[in-house]
Amino acid sequence: MHITSNKGEIAVLSVELEANKRGCIISHPSNQHSRYDLIIDDGKRLLRTQVKYLNRKGNRKNCLELIISGGTKKIKRYTSKEIDLLLIYVPQKNCILCLRPTQFNNKNTFFFHMENKNTPSYYENFLW
């Protein structure tokens, strides 16, 4: 199995575990070409959820860089019409971060600061 797919599977399993701890119901789309990985039912609504694995060091000091939709212009960026939640597993901190549609809509990358608590993109501000 390819390392990238293993990381993706680890991320999905980590999100499923946390969602189950929260009492959510998890469903998987039947179409493997869906733009989301999971559907999370939190008891109030169904959330189309894309899951990412994050361990890429960014070019900024003490940051991790999330490549949201791929590195080329050919890859379609996620929009709020397609997914409701972007959940990111960070193995270094063993935590899950959450981006809402206003934070990921039509963006290609997002930087999380890992040490500077005074920045709005400090990772703890995004804990799920």
Buried (B, 14 or more C-beta within 10 A) or exposed (E): EEEEEEBBEBBBEBBBEBBEEEEBEBEEEEEEEBBBBBBBBEEEEEBBBBBBBBEEEBEEEEBBBBBBBEEEEEEEBBBEEBBBBBBBBBEEBEBBBBBEBEEBBEBBEBBBBBEEEEBEBBBEEBEB
